[in-house]
Amino acid sequence: MTDTSVRNAAIPRHPIEGLPDTQDQLFGMLTALAAQLAVTRERLDTVERLAQAAGLFGPDDVDSFQPDGASSQARDGIRQHLIARIFRPVQDASVRTARLLRGEGA
């Protein structure tokens, strides 16, 4: 049987052997971004199909939507969370480097 449940937590990614740290970080960032984009596109497709089938709204309504202040603020939070998630490999590398420089080990 195939597992179709929604995954709520990211699976930790392990460094790629032999790849320079900066390239590994970039790969991690691109992987996170691609995963987020795929999930978002699938969910958007589902919402648009359900809404159109129910006669609620269509793609043109989505394109012309203007969010209010509370919606804009919520979207800003979502955007910041996504950016933090994408850049996490760089942040993690900075923490590791700082620990090494302080002599704390990896």
C-alpha positions, -999 to 999 in steps of 0.1 A, spaced: 0 0 0 13 35 -9 16 61 19 -5 91 8 -4 109 42 8 145 43 43 149 57 44 176 84 81 177 90 110 179 67 133 149 65 168 160 74 192 161 44 227 147 47 257 163 31 268 149 -3 302 133 0 329 150 -19 309 181 -27 323 214 -15 303 228 14 290 258 -6 278 236 -34 261 213 -9 244 243 8 232 255 -26 219 220 -34 201 220 -1 185 253 -7 174 244 -42 160 211 -29 139 228 -2 127 254 -27 117 228 -53 99 207 -26 79 237 -14 70 248 -49 58 213 -59 36 211 -28 22 246 -34 14 240 -70 -4 208 -62 -24 224 -35 -33 254 -57 -44 231 -85 -66 213 -61 -82 245 -47 -88 259 -82 -104 227 -95 -126 224 -64 -137 260 -65 -144 260 -102 -163 227 -100 -184 242 -72 -190 274 -92 -173 296 -66 -145 313 -85 -121 307 -113 -84 315 -121 -92 350 -132 -107 358 -97 -76 345 -81 -54 366 -104 -73 398 -96 -76 392 -58 -64 421 -36 -56 410 0 -66 432 29 -41 443 56 -45 412 78 -41 389 48 -10 408 37 5 405 71 -2 367 73 13 363 38 44 382 49 48 357 78 45 328 55 70 343 31 95 349 59 91 313 71 97 300 36 128 322 31 142 310 64 136 274 54 153 278 21 183 295 35 186 271 65 216 252 50 236 285 49 226 293 84 235 258 96 269 261 79 275 295 96 268 279 130 291 250 123 319 274 112 315 295 143 316 265 166 348 253 149 364 287 152 356 287 189 371 253 192 339 235 201 341 209 173 315 201 147 
